Amino acid sequence: MSNKSTTSSQLFALLEGTWEGEGCGQYPTINSFVYRETLIFTRRDEKSLAYDQRTQKHFDGQTEYLVSHWENGFIRTLENNELELVNIQSNGRSEVLVGTIETLDTLIRIHFVSKAPTNDSRVVSSARIFELEGDTLCYQMEMQTTEVNRLTGHLKITLHPIK
């Protein structure tokens, strides 16, 4: 497996646009669920990428998907070439996560780890992993809470660009 370098500017160009997909959510303290998501990345400049995430799922007795979660934020390049993801979520939580870009053959992986989750005393830490390969973007989120004492998978989704 060859290991080449991808710059944040190259990564932002690949991510820019609208992505949609379906995934599943689970966590030891909740019922599992299926959801769909729209994720829009908008280039702001060479060092930052804004994003808007809208998640929909079925609620009890509903036949339609309804908005269940949204978040807005940005990803920016730090001076040491790490990336910072900052967001605010519909539940009032906000997060600051720091990550690195890893390139393996045709796969680009970003692994973000929380620095500062705020406005939700239940969340101890979180991690987000984005894997981009061709026109497929896989996303996973893990959380550690006051009730679950280690990082545990919460969300997993596969998205594709909308042309």
C-alpha positions as CSV (number, residue, x, y, z in Angstrom):
1,M,0.0,0.0,0.0
2,S,1.6,3.3,-1.0
3,N,1.4,6.2,1.3
4,K,1.2,9.6,-0.4
5,S,0.4,13.0,1.0
6,T,-2.9,14.9,0.4
7,T,-3.0,18.5,1.3
8,S,-6.0,20.0,3.0
9,S,-6.6,22.2,-0.1
10,Q,-6.8,19.1,-2.3
11,L,-9.1,17.4,0.2
12,F,-11.4,20.4,0.4
13,A,-11.7,20.4,-3.4
14,L,-12.7,16.7,-3.4
15,L,-15.3,17.2,-0.6
16,E,-16.9,20.3,-2.0
17,G,-20.5,19.8,-3.0
18,T,-23.6,18.0,-1.8
19,W,-23.4,14.4,-0.5
20,E,-26.4,12.1,0.4
21,G,-26.7,8.7,1.9
22,E,-28.3,6.3,4.3
23,G,-26.8,4.9,7.5
24,C,-27.5,3.4,10.9
25,G,-27.3,4.7,14.4
26,Q,-26.8,2.8,17.6
27,Y,-25.6,3.2,21.1
28,P,-25.9,1.2,24.3
29,T,-28.3,3.7,25.8
30,I,-30.7,4.1,22.8
31,N,-32.7,2.1,20.3
32,S,-31.0,1.5,17.0
33,F,-32.3,3.4,14.0
34,V,-31.9,3.9,10.3
35,Y,-31.4,7.4,9.0
36,R,-30.5,9.4,5.9
37,E,-28.4,12.5,5.6
38,T,-27.5,15.4,3.4
39,L,-24.1,16.9,3.9
40,I,-23.1,20.0,2.1
41,F,-19.5,21.2,2.0
42,T,-18.8,24.8,0.7
43,R,-15.3,26.0,0.1
44,R,-14.6,29.3,1.9
45,D,-11.0,29.8,1.0
46,E,-7.8,27.7,0.7
47,K,-7.8,26.9,4.4
48,S,-11.4,26.4,5.3
49,L,-14.5,24.4,4.3
50,A,-17.9,25.1,5.8
51,Y,-20.4,22.3,6.2
52,D,-24.1,21.9,6.8
53,Q,-25.4,18.5,7.9
54,R,-29.1,17.5,8.0
55,T,-30.2,14.1,9.3
56,Q,-33.7,12.6,8.9
57,K,-35.2,9.5,10.5
58,H,-38.6,7.9,11.1
59,F,-40.2,8.7,14.4
60,D,-42.8,6.5,16.1
61,G,-45.9,6.2,14.0
62,Q,-44.5,8.3,11.2
63,T,-44.1,7.0,7.6
64,E,-42.1,9.9,6.4
65,Y,-38.5,10.8,7.3
66,L,-38.4,13.9,9.5
67,V,-35.5,16.1,10.4
68,S,-34.0,14.7,13.6
69,H,-30.6,16.5,13.8
70,W,-28.7,19.2,12.1
71,E,-25.3,20.8,12.6
72,N,-23.3,23.5,11.0
73,G,-19.6,24.2,11.2
74,F,-16.4,24.4,9.4
75,I,-13.1,22.5,8.9
76,R,-10.0,24.6,8.8
77,T,-6.3,24.0,8.4
78,L,-4.2,24.7,11.5
79,E,-0.6,25.9,11.3
80,N,0.8,22.5,12.0
81,N,-1.2,21.0,9.0
82,E,-3.7,19.3,11.3
83,L,-7.4,20.0,10.7
84,E,-9.8,21.5,13.2
85,L,-13.6,20.8,13.0
86,V,-15.8,23.2,14.9
87,N,-19.6,22.8,15.0
88,I,-22.8,23.7,16.7
89,Q,-25.6,21.1,16.8
90,S,-29.4,21.4,16.9
91,N,-29.4,19.9,20.5
92,G,-27.2,22.8,21.7
93,R,-24.0,20.8,21.8
94,S,-20.9,22.3,20.3
95,E,-17.6,20.6,19.6
96,V,-14.0,21.3,18.7
97,L,-12.2,18.4,17.2
98,V,-8.7,18.1,15.9
99,G,-7.6,15.6,13.2
100,T,-5.0,14.5,10.7
101,I,-5.2,13.5,7.0
102,E,-3.9,10.1,6.1
103,T,-3.6,8.9,2.4
104,L,-3.4,5.2,1.6
105,D,-3.5,4.4,-2.1
106,T,-6.8,5.8,-3.2
107,L,-8.3,6.2,0.3
108,I,-8.1,9.5,2.2
109,R,-8.9,9.2,5.9
110,I,-9.4,12.0,8.4
111,H,-9.6,11.0,12.0
112,F,-10.9,13.8,14.3
113,V,-10.8,13.5,18.1
114,S,-12.6,15.9,20.4
115,K,-10.8,18.6,22.2
116,A,-13.7,20.4,23.8
117,P,-17.3,19.1,23.7
118,T,-19.5,21.7,25.4
119,N,-23.2,22.3,26.4
120,D,-23.8,18.6,27.0
121,S,-22.6,17.3,30.3
122,R,-23.3,13.7,29.2
123,V,-20.6,13.7,26.5
124,V,-17.1,13.0,27.7
125,S,-15.4,12.7,24.3
126,S,-16.1,12.0,20.7
127,A,-14.3,11.0,17.5
128,R,-15.3,11.3,13.8
129,I,-13.7,9.4,11.0
130,F,-14.2,10.4,7.4
131,E,-13.0,8.1,4.6
132,L,-13.1,9.3,1.0
133,E,-12.4,6.9,-1.8
134,G,-13.5,8.0,-5.3
135,D,-17.2,9.1,-5.1
136,T,-17.8,7.3,-1.8
137,L,-17.6,9.1,1.6
138,C,-17.9,6.9,4.6
139,Y,-18.4,8.6,8.0
140,Q,-18.4,7.2,11.5
141,M,-18.9,8.8,14.8
142,E,-18.0,7.4,18.2
143,M,-18.8,8.8,21.7
144,Q,-17.9,8.3,25.3
145,T,-20.5,9.5,27.7
146,T,-21.0,9.5,31.4
147,E,-23.0,6.3,31.0
148,V,-20.7,4.5,28.6
149,N,-17.1,4.7,29.7
150,R,-15.2,4.2,26.4
151,L,-15.4,5.5,22.9
152,T,-18.3,3.5,21.3
153,G,-19.7,3.5,17.8
154,H,-22.8,5.7,17.4
155,L,-23.2,6.5,13.7
156,K,-22.1,4.9,10.5
157,I,-23.2,6.2,7.0
158,T,-22.1,6.0,3.4
159,L,-22.7,9.0,1.2
160,H,-22.3,9.8,-2.5
161,P,-22.1,13.1,-4.3
162,I,-25.2,14.6,-5.8
163,K,-24.4,15.9,-9.3
